Amino acid sequence: MDIKKIICVASVLLFTGLQVNAERVWTNSLRNDFLRHNAVIYTINIRTFNANDVNGNGIIDFDEGETSGTFLNAIKRLDELKAEGVTALHVLPITPVGKTKALGTAGSLYASAGFNTINPQLQDKNSNLSLEDQAREFVLAAHKKGIAVIVDVPSCGSYDLFLQRPELFVKDASGQPVIPSDWTDVRLLDAGSEEKINQDVLNVYKDFVDLMINIGFDGIRADVAHSKPAKFWKELIDYSRKRDPQFTWLAESSNSWKDAVSPNAVYTPYDKLLQAGFDGYYGSYFNLKNWTKAQDLKNQVELDMSLTQKLGEPKSVIGSFSTHDELSPIMEKGRNFSRMIMWLNATLPLNAYYVDGFPSGDNYIYFWANRKAKKTFTDDDIYFAHRGKIDIFNFSRKPGGGDSVLKEEFVKANQLKDYVNEIYKNGNLKFLNTTDAEAFAYAVNDALNTVIVIGNLNFTTVHNNVQINVPKLKQEMLPVPITFMNPPEIKKGKIITTLDPGEIQVLIFENFSVK
C-alpha cells in the first residue's frame, strides 16, 4: 500500500464520518474520544479567528468598516478546519474583558470581568440574534460538522470585577487585591483551601458552567488549574457531570510545574487535579524545545502512559508541544520544529493540540506590537503583545502564515493519526534503541502493522549513520514512506539513516510487528 492509498482511505473515512455527523443529532462523546487519545484539538481566539483586515495593517480598523472575529463569522471557517482533520475546538475565553488597569487595546481574554455573561466584543451587531444565541449558533454549526467545542475558563478576575465583588479576591495585608505572578491586568481569585473552599467563588464558577452547558459547549479547559484546591475542582466537575456525563475537563497543569502563581495562592499538583476529576492535563511536551536526549521524550511519554494505571481510571494528555503561551515553533527552532510537532502529535498516545495559525507557519510577529495605539477600547493606549505568540490583547488580524506545503503536511499528519489510533486499539508503543543519544525512535504496532518514528532532537547538526535496533526486521521488508528528508536503509534487525537537524521520519511496515 503506498502513501497515496493510505491518505485516500483516510480521506474517505474522514468524509464518511463528516456525513454521518452532519445527519445525526449531536451527542457529546468528547470525553470518550479524549480518553482514547482520539482528539485533534485546535485552539482559536474568536476575536481574531475570522477577522477581516482589509487594509492589511494587522489591526482591525472599525472606523474603516473592518470587522473583528465574531461567533457568527467564525462559522465560515469550520469547513476548512473539518477538512484539515480537526475534531475539537479549544475556544479561548469568551467572558467579558476588563478595561481598567488593562493590557492591550481590547483587553486580555484572561482578564475576566464576569463569569455569567459573554464578551460583547464577540457579537455580530448586524444580527437580530442575542449574543448567547449567536454563541449557540456557532457551537451548533461546529457540531453539525462533527467538531466538539471546549471553552476556556479564566483563573483570575479583572480589576473591574474586583471593584464590583471584592469578596471574591485574595487580599494582602493592606487590603489590596493580590496580583499573581507578573499578570498585572488580573487579580487572584480566592478559591479557598482543601479544608474550606470559598463558596462565593465556587458559585461564580457554577454560574459559568451552567451558561456554557446551556449554550451547548462540550467541555472546559481550566486556565492555571493548579491555582485552586482539588476539592474546589471536584465539586465543580461533579456538578457539571450531573448535567452531562460526557462533559470534558482539561487542566492547564504540568508535571514540571512545582510552584504557586503567588505566595498567596494554593498549589495543587497535576496528579491531585486528575484525581479530582480532570480527564487530562498538559504534560510537559512544551519542553521539547529544551530536550537534547531521546530519554527526555521517553520519560514523559512513559509517565503519561502510566497515569491510568496509577490513578485507577482512564486519563489522557494534551499534546502541548506548542500552546498559545509558547513561542511560535517557527520562531523557536524553525520549520522542522513544526513538522516534528505534527508527526509526534499524530503518532504518540495523546490528543493532538494546535494553535490557530500553526498549520501555515505563523510566527505571530505584529509590526505594531508594543507601540502607541491610534485608538483604544481600554485604559491602555499601547498595542501590548507578546512577541512570537498569538495576540490575545487587541483587535488584530486573523492568524495564519503563508506556508502551504506545511499546511498540506498538517492535513496528512491528522489523517495518519486516524490510522495510528486504529493500531492503538489492539496495539502498543515501544521505544527502540538507537546509536545516537539525541535520536529518538519508537514503534506503534499491533499484530498486523507497525509505524516507526525516528527523530533528531538536535536542530543544528546533521546526524549520520544513525542505527535503530528493530527486532525481527528483515532486509526485504520495504516500508511505506510517510515522511522523511533522507531515505533510510533497511537492514536485518535495524534501520540505518541520516537525520538532518530536527528531521523526523515516519515509516509504515505492513504485516510486521515489533516484538
Kinemage of the C-alpha trace (Angstrom):
@kinemage 1
@onewidth
@group {chain A} dominant
@subgroup {mainchain}
@vectorlist {calphas} color= white
{ca met a 1} P 0.000 0.000 0.000
{ca asp a 2} L 1.518 3.364 -0.956
{ca ile a 3} L 1.157 6.701 0.789
{ca lys a 4} L -1.418 7.932 -1.707
{ca lys a 5} L -3.651 4.947 -0.954
{ca ile a 6} L -3.331 5.446 2.817
{ca ile a 7} L -4.189 9.139 2.535
{ca cys a 8} L -7.058 8.329 0.173
{ca val a 9} L -8.530 5.767 2.578
{ca ala a 10} L -8.149 8.193 5.490
{ca ser a 11} L -9.854 10.914 3.463
{ca val a 12} L -12.802 8.649 2.638
{ca leu a 13} L -13.188 7.708 6.302
{ca leu a 14} L -12.980 11.372 7.266
{ca phe a 15} L -15.638 12.347 4.690
{ca thr a 16} L -17.893 9.465 5.716
{ca gly a 17} L -17.622 10.498 9.344
{ca leu a 18} L -18.489 14.056 8.363
{ca gln a 19} L -21.624 12.914 6.560
{ca val a 20} L -22.757 10.749 9.473
{ca asn a 21} L -22.095 13.504 11.986
{ca ala a 22} L -23.945 16.041 9.857
{ca glu a 23} L -27.048 13.850 9.624
{ca arg a 24} L -27.454 12.801 13.250
{ca val a 25} L -28.400 14.737 16.335
{ca trp a 26} L -25.241 15.731 18.193
{ca thr a 27} L -24.366 13.581 21.164
{ca asn a 28} L -21.387 14.707 23.187
{ca ser a 29} L -18.770 11.927 23.079
{ca leu a 30} L -15.777 14.190 23.598
{ca arg a 31} L -14.774 12.674 26.918
{ca asn a 32} L -14.623 9.142 25.494
{ca asp a 33} L -12.703 10.365 22.444
{ca phe a 34} L -10.259 12.301 24.578
{ca leu a 35} L -9.593 9.412 26.933
{ca arg a 36} L -8.818 7.226 23.889
{ca his a 37} L -6.332 9.850 22.614
{ca asn a 38} L -8.525 10.391 19.535
{ca ala a 39} L -8.977 14.171 19.578
{ca val a 40} L -7.297 16.678 17.279
{ca ile a 41} L -7.761 19.928 19.217
{ca tyr a 42} L -7.422 23.338 17.577
{ca thr a 43} L -7.181 26.496 19.694
{ca ile a 44} L -8.923 29.626 18.453
{ca asn a 45} L -9.462 33.176 19.652
{ca ile a 46} L -12.937 34.092 18.407
{ca arg a 47} L -11.939 37.772 18.429
{ca thr a 48} L -9.332 37.178 15.696
{ca phe a 49} L -10.337 33.810 14.205
{ca asn a 50} L -12.113 35.244 11.155
{ca ala a 51} L -11.242 38.928 11.498
{ca asn a 52} L -11.434 40.973 8.304
{ca asp a 53} L -8.321 43.153 7.997
{ca val a 54} L -8.938 44.756 4.591
{ca asn a 55} L -6.076 47.247 4.554
{ca gly a 56} L -3.547 44.686 5.782
{ca asn a 57} L -2.118 46.752 8.626
{ca gly a 58} L -2.663 43.941 11.123
{ca ile a 59} L -5.153 45.897 13.237
{ca ile a 60} L -8.935 45.928 12.854
{ca asp a 61} L -9.923 49.493 11.992
{ca phe a 62} L -13.621 49.633 12.831
{ca asp a 63} L -13.847 53.235 11.576
{ca glu a 64} L -12.903 51.965 8.104
{ca gly a 65} L -15.544 49.233 8.084
{ca glu a 66} L -13.253 46.353 9.079
{ca thr a 67} L -14.695 43.633 11.303
{ca ser a 68} L -13.191 41.608 14.120
{ca gly a 69} L -13.986 37.967 14.742
{ca thr a 70} L -17.462 37.066 15.990
{ca phe a 71} L -19.289 33.849 16.749
{ca leu a 72} L -21.233 34.145 13.502
{ca asn a 73} L -18.362 34.892 11.119
{ca ala a 74} L -16.339 32.119 12.794
{ca ile a 75} L -18.830 29.630 11.349
{ca lys a 76} L -17.454 30.330 7.868
{ca arg a 77} L -14.133 28.668 8.724
{ca leu a 78} L -15.495 25.424 10.156
{ca asp a 79} L -15.460 23.584 6.816
{ca glu a 80} L -11.779 24.469 6.498
{ca leu a 81} L -10.978 23.003 9.906
{ca lys a 82} L -13.038 19.878 9.267
{ca ala a 83} L -11.176 19.289 6.001
{ca glu a 84} L -7.892 19.580 7.893
{ca gly a 85} L -8.884 16.838 10.337
{ca val a 86} L -9.743 18.947 13.385
{ca thr a 87} L -12.196 17.153 15.712
{ca ala a 88} L -12.396 19.591 18.640
{ca leu a 89} L -12.016 23.324 19.173
{ca his a 90} L -10.482 24.899 22.245
{ca val a 91} L -12.045 28.368 22.351
{ca leu a 92} L -10.015 30.883 24.341
{ca pro a 93} L -12.030 32.786 26.989
{ca ile a 94} L -15.352 34.304 25.918
{ca thr a 95} L -16.122 36.032 29.219
{ca pro a 96} L -16.360 39.861 29.324
{ca val a 97} L -12.966 41.583 29.360
{ca gly a 98} L -11.824 44.117 31.961
{ca lys a 99} L -10.954 47.615 30.754
{ca thr a 100} L -9.324 49.064 33.893
{ca lys a 101} L -5.599 48.505 34.501
{ca ala a 102} L -5.807 46.548 31.243
{ca leu a 103} L -3.201 45.184 28.868
{ca gly a 104} L -3.760 45.897 25.188
{ca thr a 105} L -6.305 47.987 23.348
{ca ala a 106} L -9.048 45.346 23.553
{ca gly a 107} L -8.057 43.824 26.905
{ca ser a 108} L -6.680 40.375 27.671
{ca leu a 109} L -9.051 37.480 27.129
{ca tyr a 110} L -7.972 36.195 30.549
{ca ala a 111} L -8.866 39.381 32.457
{ca ser a 112} L -12.435 38.311 33.097
{ca ala a 113} L -14.904 40.986 34.201
{ca gly a 114} L -17.613 38.411 34.925
{ca phe a 115} L -18.409 34.720 34.629
{ca asn a 116} L -22.152 34.636 33.934
{ca thr a 117} L -22.272 36.583 30.658
{ca ile a 118} L -20.445 36.573 27.318
{ca asn a 119} L -17.935 39.062 25.929
{ca pro a 120} L -19.918 41.618 23.853
{ca gln a 121} L -16.840 42.052 21.628
{ca leu a 122} L -17.781 38.719 20.028
{ca gln a 123} L -21.266 39.823 18.910
{ca asp a 124} L -22.311 40.451 15.332
{ca lys a 125} L -24.324 43.639 15.713
{ca asn a 126} L -25.965 43.153 12.316
{ca ser a 127} L -27.759 40.043 13.554
{ca asn a 128} L -31.100 40.050 15.357
{ca leu a 129} L -29.959 37.105 17.485
{ca ser a 130} L -28.961 37.708 21.080
{ca leu a 131} L -25.298 37.265 21.950
{ca glu a 132} L -25.991 33.941 23.689
{ca asp a 133} L -27.943 32.722 20.664
{ca gln a 134} L -25.072 33.713 18.386
{ca ala a 135} L -22.774 31.600 20.553
{ca arg a 136} L -25.281 28.736 20.311
{ca glu a 137} L -25.322 29.051 16.516
{ca phe a 138} L -21.531 28.740 16.433
{ca val a 139} L -21.483 25.647 18.661
{ca leu a 140} L -24.377 24.083 16.750
{ca ala a 141} L -22.620 24.693 13.434
{ca ala a 142} L -19.462 23.040 14.780
{ca his a 143} L -21.488 20.055 15.984
{ca lys a 144} L -23.049 19.663 12.537
{ca lys a 145} L -19.505 19.299 11.194
{ca gly a 146} L -18.713 16.681 13.837
{ca ile a 147} L -16.493 19.086 15.785
{ca ala a 148} L -16.717 19.276 19.577
{ca val a 149} L -16.183 22.609 21.327
{ca ile a 150} L -14.241 23.180 24.557
{ca val a 151} L -14.304 26.608 26.211
{ca asp a 152} L -11.642 28.197 28.423
{ca val a 153} L -12.411 29.397 31.938
{ca pro a 154} L -10.007 32.102 33.206
{ca ser a 155} L -8.251 31.540 36.530
{ca cys a 156} L -8.371 35.156 37.726
{ca gly a 157} L -10.580 38.229 37.595
{ca ser a 158} L -10.058 41.705 36.198
{ca tyr a 159} L -9.659 44.803 38.335
{ca asp a 160} L -13.142 45.829 37.210
{ca leu a 161} L -14.552 42.653 38.757
{ca phe a 162} L -12.655 43.290 41.976
{ca leu a 163} L -14.280 46.724 42.270
{ca gln a 164} L -17.693 45.092 41.865
{ca arg a 165} L -17.161 41.989 44.015
{ca pro a 166} L -14.132 42.329 46.305
{ca glu a 167} L -15.234 39.312 48.375
{ca leu a 168} L -14.135 37.044 45.526
{ca phe a 169} L -10.472 38.003 45.746
{ca val a 170} L -7.370 37.298 47.824
{ca lys a 171} L -6.147 40.466 49.572
{ca asp a 172} L -2.800 41.423 51.044
{ca ala a 173} L -2.215 42.913 54.500
{ca ser a 174} L -3.214 46.370 53.284
{ca gly a 175} L -6.488 45.095 51.839
{ca gln a 176} L -5.395 45.346 48.209
{ca pro a 177} L -6.124 42.523 45.759
{ca val a 178} L -3.164 40.264 45.028
{ca ile a 179} L -1.520 40.336 41.596
{ca pro a 180} L -0.489 36.763 40.675
{ca ser a 181} L 2.923 36.258 39.100
{ca asp a 182} L 3.536 39.209 36.740
{ca trp a 183} L -0.011 39.304 35.331
{ca thr a 184} L -0.619 42.967 36.092
{ca asp a 185} L -4.068 43.138 34.498
{ca val a 186} L -5.684 40.475 36.737
{ca arg a 187} L -6.185 39.783 40.424
{ca leu a 188} L -6.101 36.449 42.259
{ca leu a 189} L -9.446 34.822 42.989
{ca asp a 190} L -9.832 33.319 46.457
{ca ala a 191} L -10.998 29.742 45.857
{ca gly a 192} L -10.236 28.768 49.445
{ca ser a 193} L -8.273 25.744 50.614
{ca glu a 194} L -8.615 21.973 50.837
{ca glu a 195} L -10.002 22.473 54.331
{ca lys a 196} L -12.571 25.067 53.287
{ca ile a 197} L -13.371 26.196 49.774
{ca asn a 198} L -14.805 29.645 49.092
{ca gln a 199} L -18.465 29.109 48.210
{ca asp a 200} L -18.745 32.590 46.663
{ca val a 201} L -16.076 31.778 44.054
{ca leu a 202} L -17.438 28.275 43.577
{ca asn a 203} L -20.891 29.686 42.862
{ca val a 204} L -19.411 32.108 40.316
{ca tyr a 205} L -17.804 29.158 38.537
{ca lys a 206} L -21.033 27.161 38.753
{ca asp a 207} L -22.781 30.048 37.001
{ca phe a 208} L -20.152 29.793 34.278
{ca val a 209} L -20.645 26.028 33.939
{ca asp a 210} L -24.428 26.463 33.710
{ca leu a 211} L -24.092 29.095 30.996
{ca met a 212} L -21.625 27.032 28.960
{ca ile a 213} L -23.732 23.848 29.144
{ca asn a 214} L -26.862 25.811 28.248
{ca ile a 215} L -25.109 27.165 25.160
{ca gly a 216} L -24.004 23.655 24.181
{ca phe a 217} L -20.281 23.516 24.891
{ca asp a 218} L -18.824 20.021 25.363
{ca gly a 219} L -16.130 20.708 27.933
{ca ile a 220} L -13.950 23.198 29.771
{ca arg a 221} L -10.233 23.869 29.766
{ca ala a 222} L -9.308 25.304 33.170
{ca asp a 223} L -6.694 28.043 32.992
{ca val a 224} L -3.898 27.632 35.583
{ca ala a 225} L -5.877 24.842 37.236
{ca his a 226} L -3.221 24.273 39.896
{ca ser a 227} L -4.045 27.671 41.461
{ca lys a 228} L -7.212 26.254 43.054
{ca pro a 229} L -7.742 23.397 45.540
{ca ala a 230} L -8.547 19.914 44.294
{ca lys a 231} L -11.664 19.941 46.478
{ca phe a 232} L -12.900 23.043 44.617
{ca trp a 233} L -12.493 21.335 41.241
{ca lys a 234} L -14.018 18.056 42.374
{ca glu a 235} L -17.213 19.758 43.487
{ca leu a 236} L -17.409 21.785 40.270
{ca ile a 237} L -16.663 18.821 37.990
{ca asp a 238} L -19.191 16.609 39.783
{ca tyr a 239} L -21.716 19.440 39.434
{ca ser a 240} L -21.181 19.615 35.651
{ca arg a 241} L -21.427 15.862 35.136
{ca lys a 242} L -24.817 15.646 36.776
{ca arg a 243} L -25.992 17.547 33.711
{ca asp a 244} L -23.678 15.980 31.111
{ca pro a 245} L -21.650 12.832 31.985
{ca gln a 246} L -19.534 13.390 28.864
{ca phe a 247} L -18.605 16.953 29.826
{ca thr a 248} L -14.814 17.032 29.489
{ca trp a 249} L -12.417 18.793 31.855
{ca leu a 250} L -8.848 19.632 30.826
{ca ala a 251} L -6.379 21.091 33.308
{ca glu a 252} L -3.720 23.581 32.375
{ca ser a 253} L -1.174 21.952 34.620
{ca ser a 254} L 2.060 20.087 34.153
{ca asn a 255} L 4.246 17.559 35.900
{ca ser a 256} L 7.131 20.031 35.526
{ca trp a 257} L 5.341 22.920 37.267
{ca lys a 258} L 6.028 22.958 41.001
{ca asp a 259} L 5.286 26.485 42.202
{ca ala a 260} L 2.210 28.532 43.024
{ca val a 261} L 1.475 31.634 40.936
{ca ser a 262} L 1.749 33.729 44.098
{ca pro a 263} L 2.830 33.248 47.732
{ca asn a 264} L -0.837 33.945 48.489
{ca ala a 265} L -2.091 31.197 46.161
{ca val a 266} L -2.588 27.497 46.763
{ca tyr a 267} L -0.726 24.982 44.615
{ca thr a 268} L -2.336 21.700 43.587
{ca pro a 269} L -0.079 19.240 41.699
{ca tyr a 270} L -1.261 17.724 38.442
{ca asp a 271} L -1.932 14.244 39.851
{ca lys a 272} L -4.263 15.656 42.520
{ca leu a 273} L -6.126 17.537 39.790
{ca leu a 274} L -6.556 14.323 37.823
{ca gln a 275} L -7.809 12.574 40.948
{ca ala a 276} L -10.321 15.421 41.421
{ca gly a 277} L -11.923 14.547 38.089
{ca phe a 278} L -9.947 16.236 35.324
{ca asp a 279} L -9.691 13.987 32.275
{ca gly a 280} L -6.316 15.240 31.158
{ca tyr a 281} L -3.515 17.732 31.649
{ca tyr a 282} L -0.756 19.378 29.647
{ca gly a 283} L 2.134 17.094 30.417
{ca ser a 284} L 5.498 18.732 29.742
{ca tyr a 285} L 5.668 18.440 25.968
{ca phe a 286} L 6.286 22.177 25.684
{ca asn a 287} L 9.771 21.274 26.953
{ca leu a 288} L 10.517 19.516 23.665
{ca lys a 289} L 12.401 22.642 22.603
{ca asn a 290} L 14.813 22.074 25.512
{ca trp a 291} L 15.146 18.311 25.354
{ca thr a 292} L 18.501 17.177 23.992
{ca lys a 293} L 18.305 13.471 24.773
{ca ala a 294} L 15.867 10.858 23.491
{ca gln a 295} L 15.481 9.710 27.085
{ca asp a 296} L 13.742 13.012 27.927
{ca leu a 297} L 10.947 12.314 25.459
{ca lys a 298} L 10.738 8.680 26.539
{ca asn a 299} L 10.407 9.642 30.204
{ca gln a 300} L 7.486 11.984 29.542
{ca val a 301} L 5.622 9.522 27.320
{ca glu a 302} L 6.060 6.676 29.785
{ca leu a 303} L 4.859 8.889 32.655
{ca asp a 304} L 1.693 9.746 30.747
{ca met a 305} L 1.094 6.148 29.688
{ca ser a 306} L 1.218 5.105 33.365
{ca leu a 307} L -1.398 7.618 34.582
{ca thr a 308} L -4.442 5.421 34.031
{ca gln a 309} L -2.935 2.522 35.962
{ca lys a 310} L -1.618 4.735 38.775
{ca leu a 311} L -4.888 6.620 39.248
{ca gly a 312} L -7.208 3.664 38.700
{ca glu a 313} L -9.301 5.320 35.978
{ca pro a 314} L -8.756 6.402 32.364
{ca lys a 315} L -6.743 9.600 31.898
{ca ser a 316} L -5.122 11.165 28.870
{ca val a 317} L -2.894 14.085 27.969
{ca ile a 318} L -2.842 17.079 25.644
{ca gly a 319} L -0.018 17.203 23.114
{ca ser a 320} L 1.010 20.614 24.417
{ca phe a 321} L 4.155 20.960 22.299
{ca ser a 322} L 3.100 24.460 21.306
{ca thr a 323} L 0.303 26.359 23.077
{ca his a 324} L -0.859 29.966 22.948
{ca asp a 325} L 1.558 30.607 25.830
{ca glu a 326} L 4.519 29.272 23.874
{ca leu a 327} L 6.685 30.953 21.261
{ca ser a 328} L 5.754 30.050 17.690
{ca pro a 329} L 7.632 26.879 16.606
{ca ile a 330} L 8.837 28.783 13.542
{ca met a 331} L 10.382 31.401 15.831
{ca glu a 332} L 11.646 28.800 18.291
{ca lys a 333} L 13.569 26.344 16.117
{ca gly a 334} L 12.376 26.749 12.554
{ca arg a 335} L 10.143 24.872 10.162
{ca asn a 336} L 11.395 21.405 11.115
{ca phe a 337} L 10.220 22.028 14.674
{ca ser a 338} L 6.663 22.484 13.382
{ca arg a 339} L 6.990 19.286 11.337
{ca met a 340} L 8.240 17.323 14.328
{ca ile a 341} L 5.343 18.576 16.461
{ca met a 342} L 2.818 17.493 13.795
{ca trp a 343} L 4.099 13.942 13.485
{ca leu a 344} L 4.592 13.440 17.224
{ca asn a 345} L 1.002 14.579 17.749
{ca ala a 346} L -0.056 12.089 15.084
{ca thr a 347} L 1.745 9.038 16.453
{ca leu a 348} L 2.107 9.320 20.239
{ca pro a 349} L -0.709 8.168 22.590
{ca leu a 350} L -2.024 11.667 23.267
{ca asn a 351} L -4.549 14.164 21.937
{ca ala a 352} L -3.129 16.358 19.182
{ca tyr a 353} L -3.136 20.056 20.033
{ca tyr a 354} L -2.523 23.084 17.809
{ca val a 355} L -2.949 26.860 17.902
{ca asp a 356} L -4.680 28.846 15.157
{ca gly a 357} L -2.001 29.837 12.644
{ca phe a 358} L 0.268 26.875 13.403
{ca pro a 359} L -0.597 24.809 10.280
{ca ser a 360} L 0.544 27.546 7.884
{ca gly a 361} L 3.580 28.659 9.864
{ca asp a 362} L 2.513 31.934 11.504
{ca asn a 363} L 5.354 33.475 13.516
{ca tyr a 364} L 2.917 35.827 15.282
{ca ile a 365} L 5.063 38.873 14.628
{ca tyr a 366} L 2.974 42.057 14.597
{ca phe a 367} L 4.788 45.176 13.361
{ca trp a 368} L 2.569 47.395 15.527
{ca ala a 369} L 3.303 45.445 18.703
{ca asn a 370} L 4.019 47.488 21.851
{ca arg a 371} L 3.709 50.810 20.036
{ca lys a 372} L 1.361 53.640 20.932
{ca ala a 373} L -2.135 52.954 19.637
{ca lys a 374} L -4.174 55.244 17.423
{ca lys a 375} L -7.317 54.092 19.215
{ca thr a 376} L -8.028 52.012 22.294
{ca phe a 377} L -11.065 50.406 23.935
{ca thr a 378} L -9.412 50.100 27.370
{ca asp a 379} L -7.341 52.382 29.580
{ca asp a 380} L -4.182 51.075 27.866
{ca asp a 381} L -3.087 53.076 24.809
{ca ile a 382} L -0.298 50.643 23.868
{ca tyr a 383} L -0.708 47.725 21.456
{ca phe a 384} L 0.576 45.303 24.087
{ca ala a 385} L 1.646 41.947 22.634
{ca his a 386} L 3.916 39.003 23.403
{ca arg a 387} L 6.493 38.640 20.648
{ca gly a 388} L 6.080 35.410 18.716
{ca lys a 389} L 2.791 34.465 20.399
{ca ile a 390} L -0.772 34.659 19.114
{ca asp a 391} L -2.336 38.020 20.057
{ca ile a 392} L -4.908 37.916 22.874
{ca phe a 393} L -4.807 41.618 23.802
{ca asn a 394} L -6.005 43.582 20.748
{ca phe a 395} L -8.425 43.593 17.825
{ca ser a 396} L -5.910 42.227 15.354
{ca arg a 397} L -5.570 40.247 12.153
{ca lys a 398} L -6.631 36.669 11.554
{ca pro a 399} L -3.822 34.231 12.478
{ca gly a 400} L -2.125 32.446 9.598
{ca gly a 401} L 1.135 32.162 7.685
{ca gly a 402} L 1.904 31.540 4.043
{ca asp a 403} L 3.429 28.042 4.157
{ca ser a 404} L 1.043 25.974 2.008
{ca val a 405} L 3.363 22.936 1.990
{ca leu a 406} L 3.422 22.856 5.782
{ca lys a 407} L -0.361 23.092 5.784
{ca glu a 408} L -0.638 20.087 3.442
{ca glu a 409} L 1.609 18.117 5.783
{ca phe a 410} L -0.608 19.138 8.711
{ca val a 411} L -3.585 17.530 6.974
{ca lys a 412} L -1.631 14.332 6.253
{ca ala a 413} L -0.445 14.096 9.860
{ca asn a 414} L -4.033 14.321 11.099
{ca gln a 415} L -5.090 11.642 8.611
{ca leu a 416} L -2.265 9.389 9.810
{ca lys a 417} L -3.476 9.867 13.389
{ca asp a 418} L -6.727 8.114 12.415
{ca tyr a 419} L -4.685 5.180 11.078
{ca val a 420} L -2.428 5.072 14.156
{ca asn a 421} L -5.390 5.219 16.541
{ca glu a 422} L -6.736 2.045 14.955
{ca ile a 423} L -3.415 0.367 15.724
{ca tyr a 424} L -3.503 1.580 19.323
{ca lys a 425} L -6.856 -0.146 19.900
{ca asn a 426} L -5.146 -3.543 19.973
{ca gly a 427} L -1.525 -2.466 19.995
{ca asn a 428} L 1.051 -0.531 21.928
{ca leu a 429} L 4.060 1.765 21.779
{ca lys a 430} L 7.617 0.541 22.202
{ca phe a 431} L 10.707 2.768 22.297
{ca leu a 432} L 13.586 1.475 20.187
{ca asn a 433} L 17.291 1.641 20.952
{ca thr a 434} L 19.425 3.922 18.768
{ca thr a 435} L 23.165 4.506 18.482
{ca asp a 436} L 22.700 8.257 19.000
{ca ala a 437} L 21.565 9.758 22.304
{ca glu a 438} L 19.958 12.710 20.507
{ca ala a 439} L 17.975 10.473 18.148
{ca phe a 440} L 14.696 9.005 19.371
{ca ala a 441} L 12.841 6.109 17.809
{ca tyr a 442} L 9.655 4.264 18.683
{ca ala a 443} L 7.287 1.775 17.131
{ca val a 444} L 3.497 1.778 17.324
{ca asn a 445} L 2.269 -1.682 16.377
{ca asp a 446} L -0.375 -4.346 16.676
{ca ala a 447} L -0.274 -7.897 15.333
{ca leu a 448} L -0.514 -6.713 11.709
{ca asn a 449} L 1.174 -3.346 11.169
{ca thr a 450} L 3.927 -1.184 12.606
{ca val a 451} L 4.528 2.547 12.397
{ca ile a 452} L 8.124 3.509 13.146
{ca val a 453} L 9.004 7.104 14.038
{ca ile a 454} L 12.604 8.375 14.115
{ca gly a 455} L 13.689 11.906 15.017
{ca asn a 456} L 16.704 14.117 15.642
{ca leu a 457} L 16.390 16.380 18.698
{ca asn a 458} L 19.408 18.392 17.581
{ca phe a 459} L 18.128 21.262 15.443
{ca thr a 460} L 21.556 22.489 14.337
{ca thr a 461} L 23.542 19.357 13.479
{ca val a 462} L 23.194 16.551 10.924
{ca his a 463} L 23.479 13.079 12.439
{ca asn a 464} L 24.947 10.494 10.059
{ca asn a 465} L 24.767 6.715 10.208
{ca val a 466} L 22.171 6.586 12.978
{ca gln a 467} L 21.253 2.957 13.650
{ca ile a 468} L 17.928 1.917 15.127
{ca asn a 469} L 17.565 -1.584 16.539
{ca val a 470} L 14.338 -3.172 15.229
{ca pro a 471} L 13.998 -6.789 16.387
{ca lys a 472} L 12.909 -9.318 13.726
{ca leu a 473} L 13.120 -6.745 10.907
{ca lys a 474} L 14.189 -8.288 7.603
{ca gln a 475} L 16.076 -6.530 4.826
{ca glu a 476} L 13.433 -7.374 2.234
{ca met a 477} L 10.710 -5.628 4.250
{ca leu a 478} L 10.090 -2.377 2.390
{ca pro a 479} L 8.251 0.325 4.318
{ca val a 480} L 5.580 2.725 3.143
{ca pro a 481} L 7.387 6.080 3.417
{ca ile a 482} L 5.138 8.667 5.072
{ca thr a 483} L 7.674 11.426 5.600
{ca phe a 484} L 11.450 11.811 5.551
{ca met a 485} L 14.178 14.008 4.054
{ca asn a 486} L 16.809 11.299 3.772
{ca pro a 487} L 15.682 7.797 2.735
{ca pro a 488} L 16.562 5.242 5.424
{ca glu a 489} L 18.298 1.937 4.693
{ca ile a 490} L 16.605 -1.274 5.826
{ca lys a 491} L 18.902 -3.982 7.155
{ca lys a 492} L 18.395 -7.196 9.085
{ca gly a 493} L 17.305 -6.184 12.582
{ca lys a 494} L 17.971 -2.488 12.112
{ca ile a 495} L 17.350 0.729 10.218
{ca ile a 496} L 20.276 2.946 9.238
{ca thr a 497} L 19.599 6.573 8.408
{ca thr a 498} L 20.923 10.121 8.189
{ca leu a 499} L 18.941 12.752 10.073
{ca asp a 500} L 19.011 16.407 9.140
{ca pro a 501} L 18.740 18.923 12.004
{ca gly a 502} L 15.324 18.416 13.595
{ca glu a 503} L 14.283 15.857 10.980
{ca ile a 504} L 11.528 13.377 11.742
{ca gln a 505} L 10.909 10.200 9.738
{ca val a 506} L 7.709 8.159 9.715
{ca leu a 507} L 7.567 4.701 8.113
{ca ile a 508} L 4.836 2.061 7.949
{ca phe a 509} L 5.675 -1.643 7.788
{ca glu a 510} L 2.740 -3.864 6.826
{ca asn a 511} L 2.428 -7.440 8.068
{ca phe a 512} L 5.185 -6.854 10.599
{ca ser a 513} L 5.101 -6.410 14.365
{ca val a 514} L 7.988 -5.381 16.613
{ca lys a 515} L 8.361 -7.912 19.418
